[in-house]
Amino acid sequence: MLKRPGLSFAILIAASLVFAGCRPKPITLRLAVNDTYCKATACQCIHYLASREYEEVVSILKDDYDISLELVYCLEESDLEDSIRSGHFDGAICKPWFALRHMPAKGMKFERIADVLDPFDNGLLGGLFIVRKESPLSGPEDINGRIIIIGRESSFEKYHMALTRMTEQGIRPGKIIRKAACTEGINALLDREADVAVISDYALVATCAADFAEEDAFRTIWKTGDIPLCSVVLNLKQVSRKEAARLQSALLEISGEKIPESFASKGFIKPVPWDPKPYQGELK
């Protein structure tokens, strides 16, 4: 004859059923990744600094929060933007402008749910107006009539903020040249093909430029201001707000002292307020 289960066993069964009923539905999100400090997307020449690995964070999210992240690493920024435009991803981990600039034309609704801290636990990015160390230029007014290298439209800090700042101050360079990579602007200065270059503030430390250019070979004569460096951005046309909130809560909960050492920073923070206003003027 079968015995009735003991009271403690019955309670355990009941608790298990209740827990199972309350457990959130699993989430699977596919994200494109281009992170300056991620080992999988950074150049080998800065491997000593770009050592971030996402694998342990992905494992924790799956095991403890029922959130599965499928990460696709994009070595080139152009690959990242192609991935974002394809509509085959739920979001991205990247400089947020790479995603935000594609809406609403592409029928997407991107929203930053968390910012990612760098190895120095900084979450902000700025553009720097730099010159050669021996250059006579010392301030923004000296840019008038000079040759300046700026970024392309895909770079908020090197293009939009730089042009907005110069327009607001009435500065009129003699010639504006657009280059995609910071290294191109730095090379142009070294080769004396330009007087000023606008670069991302991490360029002389965390890009290939660190392999051939010394920081003390340049001076900063002006700055563009700060914007978010790297964010977790979700397309709310494909991800519900409830799912986005779950991922945000999980990322913040595992950050700080709880973040795996392999992440090479204190993890994630709530997104800092940012209302990007792209430059609307024309280049001359």
Secondary structure, 3 states (H helix, E strand, C coil): CCCCCCHHHHHHHHHHHHHHHHCCCCEEEEEEECCCCECCCCCHHHCCCCCECCHHHHHHHHHHHCEEEEEEECCCHHHHHHHHHHCCCCEEEECCHHHHCCCCCCCCCEEEEEEECCCCCCCEEEEEEEEECCCCCCCHHHHCCCEEEECCCCCHHHHHHHHHHHHHCCCCCCEEEECCCHHHHHHHHHCCCCCEEEEECCHHHHCHHHHCCCHHHEEEEEEEEEEECCEEEEECCCCCHHHHHHHHHHHHHCCHHHCCHHHCCCCEECCCCCCCCCCCCCCC
